[in-house]
Amino acid sequence: MATLDTLDDATAAAAFRRLVRHLQHRHDAENIELMGLAGFCRNCLADWVMEADGAMTRDEARELIHGMPAAEWKAKHQGEATPEQLARMKASVARNQPHP
């Protein structure tokens, strides 16, 4: 059985690209909701890409993930977070494991 660490890079890359395209299509899934449910969002994913790349800036990584400049995406697709959403996000993020 394959493990995450033995998964072929081409397969992992294809799955990653599919995830990013899915997130670019599903603008209705706001970052605050993703954070509240899963403890990560598009910005987190962009940060992970930036860290893995080593040369990419935060703005470049976020544009890659959002499919447009992050400020434009935020203006078009991100509403004001409610106190309830912020509380769910805080509780969800607290459950995240430290990154290796």
N, C-alpha and C positions, 0 to 999 in steps of 0.2 A: 504494500500500500504506500502511495506517495505521501510525503509529509510536506508541510509548507516549505521547508528548507530544501527538499529534493525536487520540488515542482520545477519543471522545465521553464527557463527564462522566457521563451517565446510564448508559452501558455500563460504565464503570469502577466506578461506584458499585454497580451490580448484581453485578458480579463480586466486588467487595470484600465485599458482604453475603453472598454465597454462600460465600466463603472463611471468613468469621467463623462462619456457621452450621455449616459443615462442621467447623471446629475445636471449636465448642461441642458438637457431637454426638460427635466422636471423642476422648473423654476418655482412651482407651487410648494415644493418641499423646502421651506426656508431653513437657513442655517440654524436658527435658534431652535427649531423643531428637531432637526437632526441632532443637535447638541443635547437636547432634553431626552431624546430616545436612545441615542447611541454613544453619546459622549465625544462625538467628533463631527466635523462639518467640512464643507468645501475648503475653508481656510486652513483647517488642520491638515487636510490632504495636501494642499499646496505647500504648507510648511514641511511636510514629510518629503515631498518631491524636492524642495529646495535643499533640505539637509542631505538627502541622498545624492543629489547632483554635485553639491559643493561649490559650484560657480554661479548658479542661478540666483538672482535676487528674489526677495519676497514678492515684489510687484510682478516680475516675470512669471513666477510660479503661480501666483493667483490668477493672472490673465490666462495662463495655460489651462488651469482647472475650470475657471468660470467661462472661458470662451470669449472673453471680452475684458477690458480693464475692470478691476475689482470695484472701483468707484462707480462705474457705469452700471455694473451688475447690481450693486447695492441700491442705487437710485431707482432702477427699474423693478427690482424683485424683492427687496427686503423692506418689510414694514417695521414699525416700532415694536420692540419686544414688550410684552406685558410683564407685570411683576410675577405672575404665575409661571410664565415661560422661563424667566430668569431663575426662579427658584428650582424648577425642574432641571434646567441646565446645570446649575450649581451642584445639585444632588447627583446628577448623572456623571458629571466630570469627576466628582469625588470618588466614584467607583472605578475609574480608569487605573490600569496597572502602570507602574513606571516603565518608561521605554528603555530597552537595553542599550 
